[in-house]
Amino acid sequence: MRNKLKTFSIIWITLISGICFGVEKPGTPEQKAAEIHRSVLTIDSHTDTPLQLVQQGFDMSVWHDAHNVYSKVDFPRMKEGGLDGAFFAVFVSQGPRNPDACEKVMQRAVMLFDTIDAVVSRNNNVAGLAITPADAIRLKRLDKRAVFIGIENGYAIGKDISLISTFYLRGARYITLCHSKNNDICDSSTDTIEHNGLSPFGIEVVRELNHVGVMIDVSHISDKSLRDVLSITEAPVIASHSCAKALCDNPRNLSDDLLEAIARNGGVVQVCVFSDYVKTPVPDPKRDSARAAVRLKFRDFDGLTDEEMKAARIEWKTMNIKFPQKLANVSDFVDHIDHVVQVAGINHVGIGTDFDGGGGVEGCFDASEMGNITLELVKRGYSKNEIRKIWGGNLMRVMNKTYEIGRKYKLSCRCN
């Protein structure tokens, strides 16, 4: 199967060779897609790759086989798949909301920032840290991968709003307000109602994110929380890894009215290759039971130590091997892009895979196969300019706008 999925890479190499030797480009969809994929800036807005980086012995400079190991992203596969950059998530699972717990989770976030910095530094011949869209463009010209940083779960700041500025200075360019459980900021899409949307503290957080210049990520948050955010924020928002609820009725996905609301806000929905968000899974009692057992054993992966997380990942992988999932495919995934374009418009859609956090579909199972998305877009009639927007242009626009709003506040403070 892997040989079939490498077809795109082979065609891409053939095309580049043809350009070098002055051969006229044939006009097949594959070759058109290869040229577009090579020339546009390709950014993945959400990966959980830092969860791999803290695993002993994991080397980002080495190519890994995603069918034999859990890893979906490394620098060789990013290059192979024509992925210019990705946001690495500083992910913290939700735990107790008391001062001691908040101190520990803040320290874990700092450790993950340090780990990302160290990995990028060790691989500075092939990668670099990016804090602006201009950095990503510069690194692409140098044939290096751009590593952006986002924070997944506002639990990382506890109730200390000053940490938003602290983490911004460490390179964080978005914060996902919550994860699978409620926190002090807002309600989650997969938990009970606690705050009925944003909490009073959450309102302060949204305003501070605007003032500092950090993008607000609304993936994972409840519908009411999202509406509250849109009623307050001055900056456009992102949904770093979410799909369309009209095509897959999952609580993590966004309804058409929310897609429209994000478009009115000027934001962007980064469509996710997490199969369960792309296509409703076919009932599989044995697999469902095995999944539930692992989740129960490891407390739904919340509040785990590094050793517990390592054990959980091993058991999860073993379960997937014993009870393989029937995955959605690239065509199913691009159906969601089509839908967001139809509802919200071409200026409000992008790509956020959730690789290393569960993301992966047939045809785009890891970072080496990203070109297959571009091929499917070309086959559906998307232009080069439209594909440029989808692959990073829209996200970078929001990032720049958020920076400008933060800069306005900083200048205002200096003047006062």
Summary of the structure (lengths in Angstrom):
residues: 416
radius of gyration: 20.4
end to end distance: 62.6
largest distance: 65.3
contacts: 1486
relative contact order: 0.14
helix: 52%
strand: 13%
